[in-house]
Amino acid sequence: MASRERVVLIGGGLTTARAAESLRQSGFDGEVVVLAEERRLPYERPPLSKGYLTGADAAGVVYPHDAAWYRANDIDVRRGVRAAALDTSAHTVTTAGADAADETLRYDRLLLATGSSPRRFTGPGAGLRGVHTLRRLPDSTRLRTAFRSGDRRVVVVGGGWIGLETAAAARGYGNDVTVLARGEVPLASAIGPELGAMFLGLHEEHGVDMRMGTGVASLTGEGGRVTGVVLGTGEEIPADLVLFGIGATPNTELAASAGLTVDDGIVTDAGFRTSADDVFAAGDVANSWNPRLGHWLRVEHWANALNGGQLVGRAIAGERVVYDDIPYFFTDQYDLGMEYSGYGELAADAEVVVRGDLAGRECIAFWLADERVVAGMNVNVWDVNEAVQRLIRSERVVSREELADPGVPLDALAGDAT
Ligand SMILES: Cc1cc2nc3c(=O)[nH]c(=O)nc-3n(C[C@H](O)[C@H](O)[C@H](O)COP(=O)(O)OP(=O)(O)OC[C@H]3O[C@@H](n4cnc5c(N)ncnc54)[C@H](O)[C@@H]3O)c2cc1C
C-alpha cells in the first residue's frame, strides 16, 4: 500500500498556523507535521508588545488555534522540536529536541517559516541582567512582570514599532521611560518625517523622554545587573531595565546550510517556491518575488504571515498561486490606533496628503507619487483601509484636492478596482 503523502511545516508562528489551516481547507488529506522549536503551539506576536504586555489580554489571545483544533484536523504539532538539518535531494529533515529523540522525517513537500530573530546589542555590558529583547511570549512575560511595579527606570533603545509600543506599555504602568533613537523623529524610514513627528509628539505628551539622534556606546552595571546606558556623547542615563528594539534578521541558517538560495531571506518566486524542489518559504523569512515592484521583497508584518501563510498552504496543496498582497501593518500605542497599507519604497519620495486632523491624530494620510496613491495610513479612523488598498491597486490618477476632501468617498476615487 502506498504511504500517505507528508507535508512538513517548519516554524511555530502564524505562518505555519495558517498554512496548516489552508492545507486542510484545500482538501489535502495526507500527513501534516509541524516542527515548532518553541515549546508551545504556533502563535502570533503582535499582542506581545500590545494587549498582553499592557495587561489587557491574557496569554491565550496569541493562539490562532488550540490543541483541540490541531487534533480535530489531524495535524501533528511537535512542540519544542527544532528542524536541525534539511537534505533536499533525499527529501528529509532531521529534528533535534530537548524532550524527544532526534528523528529523520521524509517529506513530500516542506515549508520553511522560521521567522526572524531580534538583533542584539553586542557592545560592553550586553550580558547584564535586565537587558531585554522582545520576540517570544516569555520575553513579553518578563517585561510585563517588571513593568507592573510601575517604579522602574526603563530605557528603550530603538524608535521602531516594537520600541515605541513597549515604551507606551511601560508608561501605561507608570514607569519612567526614555527612548533612544536615531534621526530627528522616530519611524522616519517607515512613514516619513511628517507622520514620524506625530508619534514623537504622542510619546512626549505621555511623558516619555524622547532622545532623538542618540546611539548607545555601552551599558553599565552593578552586581551583574544593568544600571545605566552610556550614550555616544558620554552621557549616562540611569536604567533598571533596557529593551533593545533594533530590528530583526531572518532565520535563514537551516535553508542556507541546505544550499537554498538565500539573500536577505530565503529567495522564492511569487508562488513561494524556493530554489529547491518541493520546498516553499513564507512569512518573515521569505524574500519573495513581487510582481508589482519587479523585485524581491521581504516583509516582516503580521498580515504577511496571515495571508501569505494561507496562500502558501494552497500552493503546497498543489494550486498555482501568485502572492501580490499590498504590504499592511498596524500599531496600537496609548489611545492611538493606526493601519498602514502600501509600498514604503515608492512612498519614500512621495508627497504626503492628509485628509482630516493630523494634529488631533484623527486622519488618513496618503502618499502620492506621479499623481497616484502608493501608500495610505489611517489614524484613529476605522473601516477605510480596504478602500485605501483599492485606491493603491487601482493606480488611478487622483488630485491632492480630492484626496484631502473628506466629502469625496474613497471608493469613488478607486473606481471599480477590486
Ligand atoms: C513583539 C512583536 C510585535 C509585533 N507587532 C506587529 C504588529 O503590530 N503589526 C504587524 O504587522 N506585525 C507585527 N509584528 C511582526 C509579526 O509578528 C511577524 O511578521 C510574524 O510573527 C511573522 O510570522 P512568522 O510565522 O513568519 O514567523 P515567527 O512569528 O517569527 O515564527 C517563527 C517560529 O519558527 C520557529 N523556528 C525557527 N527556526 C526553527 C527551526 N529550525 N525549527 C523549528 N522551529 C523554528 C521560531 O522559534 C518561531 O517560533 C510583531 C512582532 C513582534 C516580535
The ligand as a MOL file (V3000), in Angstrom:
LIG
                    3D

  0  0  0     0  0            999 V3000
M  V30 BEGIN CTAB
M  V30 COUNTS 53 58 0 0 0
M  V30 BEGIN ATOM
M  V30 1 C 6.6000 41.9350 19.7260 0
M  V30 2 C 6.1680 41.9580 18.3010 0
M  V30 3 C 5.0940 42.7320 17.9230 0
M  V30 4 C 4.6810 42.7720 16.6040 0
M  V30 5 N 3.6300 43.5630 16.2620 0
M  V30 6 C 3.2480 43.6420 14.9860 0
M  V30 7 C 2.1680 44.4810 14.5980 0
M  V30 8 O 1.5830 45.1750 15.4230 0
M  V30 9 N 1.8060 44.5420 13.3080 0
M  V30 10 C 2.4410 43.8090 12.3580 0
M  V30 11 O 2.0820 43.8920 11.1840 0
M  V30 12 N 3.4650 42.9680 12.6760 0
M  V30 13 C 3.8750 42.8630 13.9690 0
M  V30 14 N 4.9190 42.0490 14.3120 0
M  V30 15 C 5.5600 41.2230 13.2760 0
M  V30 16 C 4.8750 39.8570 13.1320 0
M  V30 17 O 4.6610 39.3030 14.3860 0
M  V30 18 C 5.7430 38.9330 12.2900 0
M  V30 19 O 5.7560 39.4390 10.9770 0
M  V30 20 C 5.2200 37.4990 12.3230 0
M  V30 21 O 5.4280 36.9700 13.6080 0
M  V30 22 C 5.9130 36.5970 11.3320 0
M  V30 23 O 5.3940 35.3110 11.4620 0
M  V30 24 P 6.2350 34.0250 11.0190 0
M  V30 25 O 5.3280 32.8690 11.2390 0
M  V30 26 O 6.7690 34.2240 9.6540 0
M  V30 27 O 7.4910 33.9820 11.9780 0
M  V30 28 P 7.6150 33.9670 13.5600 0
M  V30 29 O 6.4200 34.5290 14.2080 0
M  V30 30 O 8.9530 34.5470 13.8620 0
M  V30 31 O 7.6550 32.4240 13.9190 0
M  V30 32 C 8.7230 31.6020 13.5380 0
M  V30 33 C 8.7760 30.4410 14.5040 0
M  V30 34 O 9.6110 29.4200 13.9710 0
M  V30 35 C 10.4320 28.9000 14.9850 0
M  V30 36 N 11.6400 28.3350 14.3810 0
M  V30 37 C 12.7110 28.9930 13.8870 0
M  V30 38 N 13.6140 28.1290 13.4110 0
M  V30 39 C 13.1010 26.8820 13.6060 0
M  V30 40 C 13.5660 25.5680 13.3270 0
M  V30 41 N 14.7570 25.3440 12.7200 0
M  V30 42 N 12.7990 24.5120 13.6590 0
M  V30 43 C 11.5810 24.7150 14.2600 0
M  V30 44 N 11.0930 25.9270 14.5540 0
M  V30 45 C 11.8370 27.0100 14.2150 0
M  V30 46 C 10.7130 30.0950 15.8670 0
M  V30 47 O 11.1120 29.6770 17.1470 0
M  V30 48 C 9.3460 30.7790 15.8700 0
M  V30 49 O 8.5150 30.1950 16.8610 0
M  V30 50 C 5.3610 41.9870 15.6230 0
M  V30 51 C 6.4570 41.2060 16.0070 0
M  V30 52 C 6.8620 41.1770 17.3200 0
M  V30 53 C 8.0340 40.3370 17.7290 0
M  V30 END ATOM
M  V30 BEGIN BOND
M  V30 1 1 1 2
M  V30 2 1 2 3
M  V30 3 2 2 52
M  V30 4 2 3 4
M  V30 5 1 4 5
M  V30 6 1 4 50
M  V30 7 2 5 6
M  V30 8 1 6 7
M  V30 9 1 6 13
M  V30 10 2 7 8
M  V30 11 1 7 9
M  V30 12 1 9 10
M  V30 13 2 10 11
M  V30 14 1 10 12
M  V30 15 2 12 13
M  V30 16 1 13 14
M  V30 17 1 14 15
M  V30 18 1 14 50
M  V30 19 1 15 16
M  V30 20 1 16 17
M  V30 21 1 16 18
M  V30 22 1 18 19
M  V30 23 1 18 20
M  V30 24 1 20 21
M  V30 25 1 20 22
M  V30 26 1 22 23
M  V30 27 1 23 24
M  V30 28 2 24 25
M  V30 29 1 24 26
M  V30 30 1 24 27
M  V30 31 1 27 28
M  V30 32 2 28 29
M  V30 33 1 28 30
M  V30 34 1 28 31
M  V30 35 1 31 32
M  V30 36 1 32 33
M  V30 37 1 33 34
M  V30 38 1 33 48
M  V30 39 1 34 35
M  V30 40 1 35 36
M  V30 41 1 35 46
M  V30 42 1 36 37
M  V30 43 1 36 45
M  V30 44 2 37 38
M  V30 45 1 38 39
M  V30 46 1 39 40
M  V30 47 2 39 45
M  V30 48 1 40 41
M  V30 49 2 40 42
M  V30 50 1 42 43
M  V30 51 2 43 44
M  V30 52 1 44 45
M  V30 53 1 46 47
M  V30 54 1 46 48
M  V30 55 1 48 49
M  V30 56 2 50 51
M  V30 57 1 51 52
M  V30 58 1 52 53
M  V30 END BOND
M  V30 END CTAB
M  END
